[in-house]
Amino acid sequence: MKRLISTFALAAGLAVWAAAATAGPVSSDDILKDATSTGDVLSYGLGPQGQRFSPLAKLTPETVAKLVPVWSFSFGGEKQRGQEAQPLVHDGVMYVTGSYSRLFAVDARTGHKKWQYDHRLPEGIMPCCDVVNRGAAIHGNKVYFTTLDARLVALDKDTGKVVWNKKMADYQAGYSNTAAPLIVEGKVITGNSGGEFGIVGMVEARDAETGELVWQRPMVEGHMGTLNGKESTRTGTLNASWPGDLWKTGGGATWLGGTYDPETRTLFFGTGNPAPWNSHLRPGDNLYTSSTVALDPDTGEIKWHYQTTPHDGWDFDGVNEFVSFDLKKDGKVVKAGAKADRNGFFYVIDRTSGKLLNASPFVSKITWAKEIDLKTGRPVYIDDNRPADPSGAEKGKPVFAAPAFLGAKNWMPMAYSPQSELFYVPANEWGMDIWNEPITYKKGAAYLGAGFTIKPLYNDYIGALRAMDPKTGKIVWEYKNPAPLWGGVLTTGGNLVFTGTPEGFLKAFDAKTGKEVWKFQTGSGVVGCPITWEMDGEQYVAVVSGWGGAVPLWGGDVAKLVKDINQGGSLWVFKLPKA
C-alpha cells in the first residue's frame, strides 16, 4: 500500500512539474486561437470574435445529467451586489472579477484562492447600473481589468501585484468602466461607461506592456481623435448631425467593450444612447451614438458604421456585441456579423462593409418602428410613439413604448454555434411608460430629461432564451422564464446551450430543440457568463452567481416582482467526471 501511495504521489508530482514546466506567458497568437483551444479560456467571449462557442463535446444532452459541482468560491464580505463577470482560465488558474472592482486568482482544481486585488475606490463614483465588473483580459504575464473610477489596471498574473495603473477619464464627471478589456496585437483596447451623465463615449488602445496610450477615438461626431500623443482626425463632421454644442456632452458610451475579427483586422464596438434622452433637444441622427462602429486596430480610424437607432429617443443603446460569423446562404459564404439590439431587432450585417443584409424582430412587441427598411438600412418610425416634447403643446405627454429602455436584449452576451448555425439570444419582453422633461447639463449630474416606468408585457414570463436563424431571421425555438434573463450564454460542440436565471439556476438546453436537460441551484441569481474548458481529461463548466445589475435598480414594476431574490457573490465550478 505504501508503494502504491508513493507511486500516485510521484505521478501527481510529475504532473504538477510538467504543468509548471510548460506554463508561460500568454501570447497574442494564443488569444487568437482561443475559440478553438479547449484547455483554457483566454478572452472575454471565448475568442476575439465573441461567438461564445466551445468545440468541447464530452458534455451532451445525454451526458449532462452527470455534471456535478466540484467547488464553490465565495467573493466574501459585504460587497455583493451584481456579479456579471465571465471568468478566464490559464495554466490551471482562474481569474475572475467581482463587484466593487475586485479581481481574484483561484486554483481551478481546488477553489483555493491564490491572491486577491481590491481596487481602492474613491468617494463619489457614479456607476449608473450597479457596481458590476464583467471580466478581465490576460496577456504576457499580466492580467488587466477596468474599474468603477475609470482606470485601467495591470497586475502580475502570478502574484496580483500592480504593474501599472492608468487613469482613463474623470470619474467626477460621471465616467466609469465596467467592461472586460480586449487584447489585440499587444494592445489593450477598452471602452468607457457613463452615458447617463453627459460624458463622451470613446474607444482607446494602450500598450499592454507600459499602459501608455496609443490611440483614442471619440464616438460622438465633432471630437478629435489622438494617435501616438498627437491629434489625428475628427470623428465625423462638426455639427453635421448634432445642433449647437450638444455634441460636447453627447453620450455614446462604449460601456460593453468590443470584439475583434482577425480575418478583416477590424474592431467592432457598440455605442450607447445619445445624451440627453430628451430627443427634441438634439434634432438629427446624432452620430455615432446607438451604432456599431468598425475601427482600424492600428490607428482607431473608423472604417464603417451602422446606426441601429438614429435620433434615439428611448435609450436604445447600441452597445450590444457584434459577433463575427460566416453566413452560409444560397450557396455563398458571406463574412457577416450579427447583433441583437436593445431596440428589438436582430441585425445581420456584412462585416467588411457595414451593409445591412437582414433585420428582423426577436421580441413579440415593437412599438417605436414598423420595420427596418432593407434598402436604406433605416428604421421606419412610428412617430406617435416618440415621447412628446416637454416644451411643446403636449407638454411631455407619456407614451407606452416597447421594448422598455432596458432593452429587448441588454448587455448579456448571446452565443453562436457554427455547428447548428444558430444564435442563442437572451431576450426580455417588457415595455415602459416614458415621458420627456426639461433638462440642462451639469457636470457629474444625471443628464436624462426623461421619466419612465418599466412594466412586463405578459403575466407568465418576461425572459426568453431564443434560438435565431440568421439566414431567415426566424425564431427556431424558445425557452420562457418568469423573471428577466440577465446573464450571458454559452454553446458547445456537444449540442448544449448554457445560461443562468435570476431564480438562481444554471441551466443547460439541447441546442437543436431547446429542451431543458439539466439545472443546478446556485443560491443567488445568475447574471454572469458561463464558460467551459478541459482539464486533466475532464470537461469543466463555471459560472459566477450573484443577483444584481440594472433590473433591481431601474426595473420599475418589474423590480417589484423580483425584489425577494437574494444577493450573493460566488463562483461555481462543475465537471463531468471521467467514466
MIZALO-521721 format. One line per 10 residues: number of its first residue (from 1); their letters; for each residue x, y, z of C-alpha. Coordinates in nm, 3 decimals. Example, Ala and Ser with C-alpha at 12.3 -4.5 7.8 and 13.67 -1.06 7.14 Angstrom:
! MIZALO-521721
1) as) 1.230:-0.450:0.780  1.367:-0.106:0.714
! end
This chain:
! MIZALO-521721
1) mkrlistfal) 0.000:0.000:0.000  0.285:0.241:0.085  0.445:0.171:-0.253  0.109:0.236:-0.427  0.063:0.564:-0.242  0.420:0.667:-0.328  0.359:0.585:-0.693  0.045:0.801:-0.701  0.227:1.085:-0.522  0.516:1.067:-0.770
11) aaglavwaaa) 0.275:1.070:-1.065  0.091:1.367:-0.919  0.417:1.549:-0.857  0.536:1.485:-1.213  0.204:1.613:-1.347  0.239:1.934:-1.146  0.603:1.969:-1.255  0.505:1.916:-1.621  0.231:2.178:-1.594  0.475:2.423:-1.435
21) atagpvssdd) 0.741:2.347:-1.696  0.506:2.426:-1.982  0.344:2.724:-1.810  0.429:3.052:-1.973  0.309:3.391:-2.081  0.000:3.433:-2.295  0.079:3.550:-2.647  -0.139:3.741:-2.891  -0.141:3.425:-3.104  -0.274:3.224:-2.808
31) ilkdatstgd) -0.561:3.470:-2.776  -0.641:3.449:-3.147  -0.667:3.068:-3.110  -0.888:3.089:-2.801  -1.202:2.989:-2.990  -1.051:2.653:-3.089  -0.827:2.574:-2.792  -1.000:2.374:-2.520  -0.760:2.371:-2.225  -0.807:2.734:-2.132
41) vlsyglgpqg) -1.030:3.042:-2.169  -0.814:3.340:-2.256  -1.062:3.605:-2.369  -1.400:3.753:-2.298  -1.631:3.580:-2.544  -1.420:3.260:-2.575  -1.235:3.409:-2.870  -1.196:3.762:-3.004  -1.495:3.728:-3.238  -1.719:3.674:-2.936
51) qrfsplaklt) -1.904:3.363:-3.053  -1.901:3.201:-2.704  -1.875:2.859:-2.865  -1.652:2.579:-2.737  -1.580:2.272:-2.952  -1.574:2.053:-2.639  -1.821:1.766:-2.685  -1.795:1.533:-2.385  -2.094:1.708:-2.231  -2.403:1.632:-2.440
61) petvaklvpv) -2.780:1.627:-2.379  -2.730:1.261:-2.282  -2.427:1.301:-2.051  -2.503:1.638:-1.889  -2.708:1.469:-1.618  -2.373:1.354:-1.474  -2.242:1.713:-1.447  -2.168:1.775:-1.077  -2.038:2.066:-0.868  -1.677:2.026:-0.755
71) wsfsfggekq) -1.621:2.350:-0.563  -1.760:2.695:-0.491  -1.560:3.008:-0.407  -1.713:3.298:-0.213  -1.618:3.655:-0.301  -1.666:3.727:0.069  -1.750:4.027:0.281  -2.050:4.252:0.232  -1.951:4.353:-0.120  -2.213:4.152:-0.300
81) rgqeaqplvh) -2.448:4.324:-0.549  -2.446:4.220:-0.915  -2.185:3.965:-1.030  -2.183:3.987:-1.411  -1.833:3.855:-1.482  -1.702:3.592:-1.719  -1.400:3.404:-1.574  -1.075:3.333:-1.758  -0.869:3.014:-1.718  -0.494:2.979:-1.782
91) dgvmyvtgsy) -0.247:2.715:-1.658  -0.495:2.581:-1.405  -0.567:2.924:-1.258  -0.899:3.103:-1.286  -0.913:3.485:-1.298  -1.249:3.637:-1.214  -1.363:3.989:-1.133  -1.620:4.079:-0.870  -1.836:4.375:-0.778  -1.666:4.690:-0.646
101) srlfavdart) -1.366:4.649:-0.879  -1.210:4.334:-0.734  -1.005:4.066:-0.908  -0.941:3.713:-0.777  -0.698:3.441:-0.885  -0.824:3.094:-0.785  -0.683:2.744:-0.828  -0.915:2.594:-1.092  -0.878:2.241:-0.949  -0.946:2.314:-0.584
111) ghkkwqydhr) -1.107:2.658:-0.548  -0.817:2.773:-0.327  -0.757:3.148:-0.352  -0.409:3.233:-0.477  -0.444:3.611:-0.447  -0.700:3.892:-0.438  -0.676:4.254:-0.555  -0.920:4.511:-0.414  -0.907:4.837:-0.604  -0.926:5.136:-0.372
121) lpegimpccd) -1.232:5.326:-0.492  -1.271:5.695:-0.409  -1.584:5.855:-0.271  -1.826:5.983:-0.532  -1.807:5.718:-0.805  -2.116:5.729:-1.029  -2.193:5.391:-1.184  -2.538:5.411:-1.341  -2.635:5.043:-1.323  -2.479:4.871:-1.021
131) vvnrgaaihg) -2.118:4.827:-0.911  -2.052:4.542:-1.155  -1.747:4.432:-1.349  -1.775:4.200:-1.649  -1.431:4.046:-1.666  -1.059:4.064:-1.718  -0.808:4.019:-2.002  -0.478:3.832:-1.995  -0.160:3.883:-2.200  0.204:3.805:-2.135
141) nkvyfttlda) 0.246:3.776:-1.760  -0.023:4.032:-1.682  -0.395:4.035:-1.619  -0.593:4.354:-1.686  -0.925:4.497:-1.577  -1.110:4.828:-1.562  -1.250:4.995:-1.253  -1.550:5.197:-1.141  -1.337:5.512:-1.107  -1.244:5.491:-1.477
151) rlvaldkdtg) -0.898:5.338:-1.451  -0.723:5.051:-1.630  -0.510:4.832:-1.403  -0.246:4.575:-1.498  -0.148:4.312:-1.239  0.117:4.042:-1.232  -0.088:3.729:-1.306  0.113:3.515:-1.063  0.125:3.749:-0.762  -0.154:4.005:-0.807
161) kvvwnkkmad) 0.094:4.291:-0.763  0.016:4.614:-0.952  0.238:4.659:-1.259  0.073:4.980:-1.375  -0.246:5.176:-1.309  -0.367:5.432:-1.565  -0.639:5.695:-1.543  -0.872:5.676:-1.842  -1.115:5.958:-1.758  -1.252:6.177:-1.479
171) yqagysntaa) -1.489:5.980:-1.257  -1.617:6.307:-1.105  -1.762:6.395:-1.447  -1.957:6.067:-1.448  -1.708:5.840:-1.624  -1.668:5.482:-1.506  -1.565:5.146:-1.651  -1.722:4.802:-1.627  -1.629:4.617:-1.949  -1.372:4.343:-1.997
181) plivegkvit) -1.074:4.473:-2.198  -0.984:4.329:-2.538  -0.627:4.231:-2.631  -0.528:4.279:-2.996  -0.169:4.259:-3.122  -0.011:4.373:-2.796  -0.264:4.647:-2.726  -0.525:4.664:-2.450  -0.841:4.806:-2.607  -1.124:4.934:-2.391
191) gnsggefgiv) -1.439:5.144:-2.398  -1.595:5.363:-2.128  -1.913:5.398:-1.926  -2.120:5.694:-1.809  -2.363:5.780:-2.089  -2.633:5.892:-1.843  -2.403:6.173:-1.719  -2.335:6.354:-2.045  -1.988:6.210:-2.099  -1.836:6.137:-2.441
201) gmveardaet) -1.807:5.776:-2.548  -1.460:5.669:-2.659  -1.252:5.366:-2.754  -0.886:5.369:-2.662  -0.586:5.143:-2.715  -0.291:5.123:-2.474  0.040:4.944:-2.493  -0.004:4.620:-2.299  0.347:4.641:-2.151  0.357:5.005:-2.041
211) gelvwqrpmv) -0.005:5.120:-2.032  0.081:5.422:-2.244  -0.195:5.550:-2.473  -0.153:5.454:-2.840  -0.475:5.595:-2.982  -0.815:5.721:-2.876  -1.129:5.751:-3.088  -1.431:5.951:-2.963  -1.768:5.810:-3.064  -1.957:6.140:-3.083
221) eghmgtlngk) -1.929:6.341:-3.403  -1.718:6.656:-3.373  -1.448:6.538:-3.133  -1.083:6.491:-3.229  -0.907:6.159:-3.205  -0.547:6.105:-3.097  -0.266:5.884:-3.224  0.074:5.845:-3.058  0.027:6.152:-2.842  -0.094:6.384:-3.118
231) estrtgtlna) -0.431:6.484:-3.260  -0.525:6.260:-3.550  -0.859:6.312:-3.723  -1.202:6.440:-3.629  -1.482:6.193:-3.570  -1.733:6.272:-3.845  -1.808:6.634:-3.934  -1.868:6.903:-3.675  -2.242:6.982:-3.637  -2.339:6.754:-3.926
241) swpgdlwktg) -2.586:6.560:-3.712  -2.574:6.748:-3.379  -2.707:7.103:-3.326  -2.506:7.368:-3.144  -2.279:7.247:-2.864  -2.476:6.935:-2.768  -2.205:6.714:-2.920  -1.975:6.819:-2.634  -2.184:6.618:-2.387  -2.331:6.374:-2.637
251) ggatwlggty) -2.314:6.036:-2.460  -2.244:5.739:-2.684  -2.060:5.541:-2.414  -1.888:5.221:-2.530  -1.963:5.050:-2.200  -1.984:4.687:-2.314  -1.642:4.668:-2.477  -1.578:4.526:-2.821  -1.498:4.228:-3.040  -1.227:4.173:-3.299
261) dpetrtlffg) -1.226:3.993:-3.632  -0.872:3.881:-3.727  -0.982:3.790:-4.082  -1.057:4.153:-4.169  -0.839:4.303:-3.891  -1.132:4.504:-3.764  -1.251:4.606:-3.419  -1.626:4.631:-3.359  -1.758:4.849:-3.078  -2.118:4.932:-2.999
271) tgnpapwnsh) -2.207:5.282:-2.884  -2.464:5.387:-2.628  -2.754:5.630:-2.624  -2.716:5.998:-2.711  -2.747:6.247:-2.425  -2.985:6.368:-2.308  -3.268:6.119:-2.354  -3.498:6.407:-2.450  -3.451:6.378:-2.827  -3.630:6.707:-2.901
281) lrpgdnlyts) -3.325:6.896:-2.777  -3.096:6.737:-3.038  -3.261:6.706:-3.383  -3.059:6.495:-3.627  -2.920:6.142:-3.639  -2.670:6.220:-3.357  -2.382:6.016:-3.496  -2.218:5.791:-3.385  -2.448:5.704:-3.096  -2.667:5.391:-3.087
291) stvaldpdtg) -2.446:5.234:-3.353  -2.195:4.964:-3.433  -1.864:5.119:-3.537  -1.584:4.932:-3.717  -1.235:5.054:-3.627  -0.879:5.005:-3.753  -0.684:4.841:-3.466  -0.362:5.025:-3.559  -0.497:5.381:-3.566  -0.852:5.385:-3.431
301) eikwhyqttp) -0.983:5.529:-3.757  -1.345:5.447:-3.840  -1.381:5.201:-4.129  -1.761:5.200:-4.135  -2.058:5.243:-3.906  -2.415:5.120:-3.891  -2.663:5.316:-3.679  -2.938:5.095:-3.540  -3.145:5.377:-3.385  -3.081:5.718:-3.545
311) hdgwdfdgvn) -3.203:6.007:-3.327  -3.268:5.769:-3.039  -3.546:5.883:-2.806  -3.596:5.563:-2.599  -3.247:5.490:-2.457  -3.187:5.208:-2.704  -2.811:5.181:-2.654  -2.640:5.017:-2.949  -2.361:4.869:-2.732  -2.464:4.506:-2.775
321) efvsfdlkkd) -2.188:4.281:-2.905  -2.129:4.243:-3.278  -2.043:3.875:-3.334  -1.849:3.782:-3.648  -1.954:3.464:-3.827  -1.969:3.316:-4.177  -2.321:3.339:-4.321  -2.386:3.041:-4.546  -2.684:3.118:-4.767  -2.789:3.047:-5.128
331) gkvvkagaka) -2.465:2.861:-5.196  -2.249:3.156:-5.087  -2.044:3.236:-4.779  -2.058:3.598:-4.661  -1.828:3.746:-4.398  -2.104:3.869:-4.172  -2.172:3.981:-3.820  -2.485:3.972:-3.607  -2.623:4.193:-3.334  -2.936:4.157:-3.121
341) drngffyvid) -3.006:4.521:-3.048  -3.174:4.676:-2.748  -3.436:4.817:-2.987  -3.581:4.470:-3.056  -3.433:4.393:-3.400  -3.181:4.120:-3.483  -2.938:4.256:-3.744  -2.717:4.066:-3.988  -2.453:4.291:-4.146  -2.169:4.244:-4.393
351) rtsgkllnas) -1.871:4.289:-4.162  -1.641:4.403:-4.442  -1.858:4.699:-4.548  -2.129:4.763:-4.289  -2.404:4.689:-4.542  -2.727:4.564:-4.385  -2.822:4.214:-4.500  -3.127:4.148:-4.284  -3.312:4.280:-3.979  -3.597:4.104:-3.804
361) pfvskitwak) -3.771:4.127:-3.465  -3.662:3.888:-3.191  -3.930:4.003:-2.945  -4.307:4.000:-2.982  -4.382:4.371:-2.945  -4.201:4.667:-3.105  -4.387:4.999:-3.097  -4.128:5.260:-3.199  -4.072:5.137:-3.559  -4.275:4.940:-3.813
371) eidlktgrpv) -3.970:4.770:-3.963  -3.615:4.823:-4.080  -3.603:4.929:-4.444  -3.353:4.687:-4.600  -3.278:4.927:-4.886  -3.186:5.228:-4.674  -3.093:5.039:-4.357  -3.300:5.286:-4.157  -3.598:5.224:-3.927  -3.945:5.319:-4.041
381) yiddnrpadp) -4.052:5.517:-3.736  -4.393:5.524:-3.574  -4.384:5.895:-3.499  -4.664:5.888:-3.240  -4.454:5.656:-3.024  -4.176:5.910:-2.969  -4.207:6.074:-2.624  -4.355:6.422:-2.666  -4.162:6.749:-2.647  -4.199:6.891:-2.295
391) sgaekgkpvf) -4.176:7.244:-2.435  -4.444:7.178:-2.699  -4.822:7.164:-2.697  -4.832:6.812:-2.548  -4.605:6.911:-2.252  -4.413:6.585:-2.237  -4.714:6.356:-2.268  -4.615:5.995:-2.186  -4.628:5.714:-2.439  -4.619:5.339:-2.386
401) aapaflgakn) -4.316:5.206:-2.574  -4.184:4.855:-2.626  -3.923:4.731:-2.575  -3.851:4.907:-2.246  -3.529:5.107:-2.225  -3.356:4.812:-2.054  -3.388:4.652:-2.393  -3.512:4.351:-2.582  -3.156:4.241:-2.502  -2.932:4.435:-2.271
411) wmpmayspqs) -2.562:4.370:-2.200  -2.588:3.991:-2.157  -2.397:3.836:-2.449  -2.552:3.590:-2.692  -2.374:3.284:-2.835  -2.334:3.145:-3.187  -2.280:2.780:-3.282  -2.107:2.714:-3.616  -2.248:2.358:-3.586  -2.617:2.447:-3.561
421) elfyvpanew) -2.564:2.781:-3.741  -2.797:2.940:-3.484  -2.761:3.233:-3.245  -2.884:3.190:-2.888  -3.021:3.522:-2.767  -3.123:3.610:-2.409  -3.427:3.835:-2.464  -3.680:4.015:-2.242  -4.041:4.106:-2.309  -4.131:4.434:-2.139
431) gmdiwnepit) -4.247:4.786:-2.217  -4.244:5.125:-2.048  -4.435:5.442:-1.989  -4.186:5.713:-2.089  -4.209:6.091:-2.099  -3.966:6.377:-2.166  -3.873:6.653:-1.924  -3.669:6.976:-1.949  -3.301:6.925:-1.870  -2.971:7.114:-1.875
441) ykkgaaylga) -2.623:6.972:-1.845  -2.437:6.989:-1.513  -2.104:6.815:-1.466  -2.141:6.495:-1.268  -2.521:6.505:-1.257  -2.765:6.270:-1.428  -2.845:6.401:-1.777  -3.166:6.228:-1.883  -3.453:6.466:-1.948  -3.696:6.176:-1.921
451) gftikplynd) -3.902:5.977:-1.674  -4.013:5.616:-1.708  -4.174:5.311:-1.552  -4.100:4.960:-1.681  -4.386:4.710:-1.699  -4.399:4.340:-1.801  -4.592:4.262:-2.119  -4.716:3.918:-2.012  -4.824:3.755:-1.688  -4.641:3.424:-1.733
461) yigalramdp) -4.292:3.530:-1.843  -4.050:3.816:-1.905  -3.727:3.644:-2.008  -3.695:3.432:-2.321  -3.391:3.244:-2.449  -3.442:3.231:-2.826  -3.258:3.043:-3.100  -3.238:3.271:-3.404  -3.163:3.160:-3.759  -2.951:3.437:-3.919
471) ktgkivweyk) -3.039:3.317:-4.268  -3.412:3.379:-4.224  -3.442:3.595:-3.914  -3.687:3.340:-3.771  -3.706:3.211:-3.414  -3.634:2.835:-3.421  -3.714:2.763:-3.055  -3.757:2.949:-2.728  -3.745:2.891:-2.355  -3.961:3.125:-2.144
481) npaplwggvl) -3.856:3.231:-1.794  -4.071:3.407:-1.530  -3.802:3.664:-1.434  -3.593:3.867:-1.679  -3.289:3.692:-1.826  -2.980:3.894:-1.736  -2.687:3.653:-1.785  -2.469:3.552:-2.076  -2.498:3.241:-2.294  -2.252:2.961:-2.382
491) ttggnlvftg) -2.290:2.696:-2.653  -2.077:2.389:-2.715  -1.978:2.124:-2.964  -2.174:1.877:-2.754  -2.502:2.034:-2.870  -2.566:2.226:-2.548  -2.661:2.582:-2.454  -2.594:2.710:-2.102  -2.735:3.021:-1.935  -2.841:3.134:-1.588
501) tpegflkafd) -3.163:3.271:-1.440  -3.238:3.524:-1.163  -3.413:3.243:-0.977  -3.062:3.104:-0.910  -3.034:2.827:-1.169  -2.760:2.749:-1.414  -2.945:2.565:-1.691  -2.850:2.359:-1.995  -3.064:2.316:-2.307  -3.046:2.100:-2.617
511) aktgkevwkf) -2.906:2.338:-2.879  -3.125:2.197:-3.157  -3.459:2.166:-2.979  -3.446:2.397:-2.678  -3.537:2.116:-2.439  -3.412:2.180:-2.084  -3.179:1.890:-1.997  -3.005:1.999:-1.672  -3.018:2.262:-1.398  -2.842:2.346:-1.073
521) qtgsgvvgcp) -2.944:2.589:-0.797  -2.653:2.822:-0.707  -2.822:3.008:-0.420  -2.844:3.352:-0.585  -2.946:3.494:-0.919  -2.712:3.403:-1.205  -2.630:3.710:-1.414  -2.275:3.612:-1.510  -2.140:3.440:-1.822  -2.072:3.063:-1.818
531) itwemdgeqy) -1.754:2.911:-1.961  -1.626:2.561:-2.031  -1.278:2.412:-2.065  -1.094:2.079:-2.040  -0.856:1.996:-1.756  -0.697:1.662:-1.664  -0.906:1.493:-1.933  -1.239:1.615:-1.793  -1.477:1.884:-1.916  -1.549:2.166:-1.670
541) vavvsgwgga) -1.813:2.440:-1.660  -1.801:2.752:-1.444  -2.031:3.044:-1.376  -2.048:3.338:-1.135  -2.359:3.368:-0.916  -2.482:3.691:-0.755  -2.807:3.877:-0.824  -2.794:4.245:-0.916  -2.734:4.468:-1.216  -2.974:4.720:-1.362
551) vplwggdvak) -3.305:4.535:-1.315  -3.346:4.582:-0.937  -3.226:4.944:-0.969  -3.417:5.066:-1.275  -3.681:4.798:-1.332  -3.996:4.979:-1.211  -4.283:4.734:-1.178  -4.051:4.452:-1.284  -3.812:4.532:-0.997  -4.102:4.479:-0.756
561) lvkdinqggs) -4.160:4.132:-0.900  -3.801:4.022:-0.829  -3.740:4.212:-0.503  -3.718:3.892:-0.295  -3.426:3.740:-0.487  -3.125:3.717:-0.254  -2.794:3.878:-0.341  -2.474:3.679:-0.337  -2.122:3.660:-0.467  -1.971:3.323:-0.555
571) lwvfklpka) -1.802:3.126:-0.829  -1.935:2.778:-0.903  -1.734:2.512:-1.087  -1.875:2.184:-1.223  -1.726:1.892:-1.412  -1.822:1.577:-1.596  -1.620:1.306:-1.414  -1.425:1.051:-1.609  -1.618:0.733:-1.680
! end
